[in-house]
Amino acid sequence: MKRTLTMLLIICLSCFLMMGCAVSQGKVPVSSPKGHVLTGGLVKSGYFIADSLVSNAKAAIANTDTILVASFVDINNLQESSTLGRMLAEHVASRLSQRGYKVIDMRLRTESVFMQEGRGEFLLSRDLREVSKSHNASAVVVGTYGEALYGIYVSVRIINPADSSIISSCDYGLALGRGASGMTSIK
């Protein structure tokens, strides 16, 4: 009887230990590094940029002032944007709106903004005063991005359209993770 009980205990223990070595066939979430673009890092980055712009402002921007946010553009070609440039601008605009600022969506008012299908809304410097006047904007958010070896550098400014002076600025480095390739290519 002792021998049978010992054998049964060894078999149970062996089964238990082998189950620990089994490979799961289901989807197991993969932890991703901090700042990974596709796990919320892009949204958090946009929010951080907007919060920094507000806290770094040299002049007060009232909640009743109208702010325009243009698509962020490629530093190497200021008439080109990408998924990354459009999404970051969207997140910055969302955060400014969440903080109580009056943000105008330029896609709904296209008569005075340079737009290209699938490329974004662009504010060329020569049109800044005209566009801001037609939208009654007190401030305009513009940004550029450039690819680096392991990520992207983003430079964003709030501009006073009356005299093109910089009200606030934020420079930010964004690490690209797996699955983020192609976000900066023109689409």
C-alpha positions as CSV (number, residue, x, y, z in Angstrom):
1,M,0.0,0.0,0.0
2,K,2.8,2.4,0.9
3,R,4.5,1.6,-2.4
4,T,1.3,2.3,-4.4
5,L,0.7,5.6,-2.6
6,T,4.4,6.6,-3.2
7,M,4.0,5.8,-6.9
8,L,0.7,7.7,-7.2
9,L,2.4,10.7,-5.4
10,I,5.3,10.6,-7.9
11,I,3.0,10.4,-10.9
12,C,0.9,13.3,-9.6
13,L,4.0,15.4,-8.9
14,S,5.5,14.6,-12.4
15,C,2.2,15.6,-14.1
16,F,2.2,18.8,-12.1
17,L,5.8,19.6,-13.1
18,M,5.2,18.8,-16.8
19,M,2.2,21.1,-16.9
20,G,4.5,24.0,-16.0
21,C,6.5,23.3,-19.1
22,A,3.5,23.2,-21.4
23,V,3.3,25.9,-24.2
24,S,0.2,27.9,-24.3
25,Q,-1.5,28.0,-27.7
26,G,-3.6,31.0,-26.8
27,K,-2.6,34.6,-27.4
28,V,-0.3,35.8,-24.6
29,P,0.0,39.6,-24.3
30,V,3.6,40.7,-25.0
31,S,4.8,43.4,-22.7
32,S,6.2,46.3,-24.7
33,P,8.9,48.8,-23.8
34,K,7.9,52.2,-22.4
35,G,7.2,54.7,-25.2
36,H,6.2,52.0,-27.7
37,V,4.2,53.8,-30.4
38,L,1.4,51.3,-30.8
39,T,0.6,50.8,-27.1
40,G,-0.7,54.2,-26.2
41,G,2.7,55.9,-26.3
42,L,1.7,58.1,-29.3
43,V,-1.4,59.4,-27.5
44,K,0.6,60.0,-24.3
45,S,3.3,61.8,-26.3
46,G,0.7,64.1,-27.9
47,Y,-0.8,64.8,-24.5
48,F,2.6,65.5,-23.0
49,I,3.4,67.9,-25.9
50,A,0.1,69.8,-25.5
51,D,0.6,70.0,-21.7
52,S,4.2,71.3,-22.2
53,L,3.0,73.9,-24.7
54,V,0.5,75.2,-22.2
55,S,2.9,75.3,-19.3
56,N,5.7,76.8,-21.3
57,A,3.6,79.6,-22.8
58,K,5.2,83.1,-22.6
59,A,1.8,84.8,-23.1
60,A,-1.5,83.7,-21.7
61,I,-3.9,82.0,-24.1
62,A,-7.5,82.4,-22.8
63,N,-10.0,79.5,-23.0
64,T,-12.1,81.7,-25.3
65,D,-9.3,82.2,-27.8
66,T,-9.5,80.1,-30.9
67,I,-6.6,77.7,-31.6
68,L,-5.9,76.1,-34.9
69,V,-3.8,72.9,-35.1
70,A,-2.2,72.0,-38.4
71,S,-0.9,68.5,-39.4
72,F,2.8,68.1,-38.3
73,V,5.1,68.0,-41.3
74,D,8.3,66.3,-42.3
75,I,11.2,68.5,-41.6
76,N,12.8,67.5,-44.9
77,N,9.8,68.4,-46.9
78,L,7.5,70.9,-45.3
79,Q,4.6,70.1,-47.7
80,E,4.5,66.4,-46.7
81,S,3.0,64.8,-43.7
82,S,2.4,61.2,-42.7
83,T,0.2,59.0,-40.4
84,L,2.5,60.0,-37.5
85,G,2.3,63.8,-38.3
86,R,-1.5,63.7,-38.6
87,M,-2.0,61.5,-35.5
88,L,0.2,63.6,-33.3
89,A,-1.6,66.8,-34.3
90,E,-4.9,65.1,-33.6
91,H,-3.7,64.1,-30.1
92,V,-2.4,67.6,-29.3
93,A,-5.7,69.1,-30.5
94,S,-7.6,66.6,-28.4
95,R,-5.6,67.4,-25.3
96,L,-5.9,71.2,-25.7
97,S,-9.7,70.7,-26.1
98,Q,-9.8,68.5,-22.9
99,R,-8.0,71.3,-21.1
100,G,-10.8,73.7,-22.0
101,Y,-9.3,75.5,-25.0
102,K,-11.4,76.4,-28.0
103,V,-9.9,74.3,-30.8
104,I,-11.2,74.5,-34.4
105,D,-11.0,71.4,-36.5
106,M,-9.5,72.7,-39.8
107,R,-10.8,69.7,-41.8
108,L,-14.3,71.1,-41.4
109,R,-13.3,74.6,-42.8
110,T,-11.1,74.0,-45.8
111,E,-11.6,77.1,-47.9
112,S,-8.3,78.8,-46.7
113,V,-6.1,75.8,-45.7
114,F,-3.9,73.9,-48.1
115,M,-5.2,70.3,-48.0
116,Q,-4.2,67.2,-49.8
117,E,-6.2,64.0,-49.7
118,G,-4.5,61.6,-47.3
119,R,-1.8,64.1,-46.4
120,G,-3.2,66.5,-44.0
121,E,-3.9,70.2,-43.4
122,F,-0.9,72.5,-44.0
123,L,-0.3,76.1,-43.0
124,L,2.3,77.6,-45.3
125,S,4.0,80.5,-43.6
126,R,2.8,83.0,-46.2
127,D,-0.8,82.0,-45.5
128,L,-0.6,82.1,-41.7
129,R,-2.1,85.5,-41.2
130,E,-4.9,85.0,-43.7
131,V,-5.9,81.6,-42.4
132,S,-5.9,82.7,-38.8
133,K,-7.9,85.8,-39.7
134,S,-10.5,83.8,-41.6
135,H,-10.8,81.4,-38.6
136,N,-10.6,84.1,-36.0
137,A,-7.6,82.3,-34.5
138,S,-5.5,83.8,-31.7
139,A,-3.0,81.0,-31.9
140,V,-1.8,78.3,-34.3
141,V,-0.1,75.1,-33.4
142,V,2.4,73.9,-36.0
143,G,4.9,71.1,-35.8
144,T,7.7,69.2,-37.6
145,Y,9.1,65.8,-37.2
146,G,12.3,64.1,-38.4
147,E,13.5,60.5,-38.3
148,A,16.5,59.6,-36.3
149,L,18.3,56.2,-35.9
150,Y,16.0,54.8,-33.2
151,G,13.0,57.2,-33.3
152,I,11.6,60.5,-34.2
153,Y,12.2,64.0,-33.0
154,V,9.3,66.3,-32.9
155,S,9.3,70.1,-32.6
156,V,6.0,71.8,-31.9
157,R,5.2,75.5,-31.5
158,I,2.3,77.7,-30.7
159,I,2.5,80.7,-33.0
160,N,0.9,84.1,-32.6
161,P,-0.5,84.6,-36.2
162,A,-0.5,88.5,-35.8
163,D,3.3,88.7,-35.8
164,S,4.5,85.1,-36.3
165,S,6.2,85.2,-32.9
166,I,6.5,81.9,-30.9
167,I,4.3,81.8,-27.8
168,S,5.4,78.4,-26.7
169,S,7.5,75.5,-27.9
170,C,8.2,71.9,-27.1
171,D,10.8,69.5,-28.4
172,Y,10.2,65.8,-27.9
173,G,11.9,62.5,-28.8
174,L,9.7,59.6,-29.6
175,A,11.1,56.0,-29.6
176,L,9.7,53.8,-32.3
177,G,8.8,50.3,-31.3
178,R,8.0,47.1,-33.3
179,G,5.1,47.5,-35.7
180,A,5.6,51.3,-36.1
181,S,7.5,51.2,-39.3
182,G,5.7,53.0,-42.1
183,M,4.1,55.6,-39.8
184,T,6.4,58.3,-41.1
185,S,6.1,57.4,-44.7
186,I,3.8,59.5,-46.8
187,K,0.3,58.0,-47.2
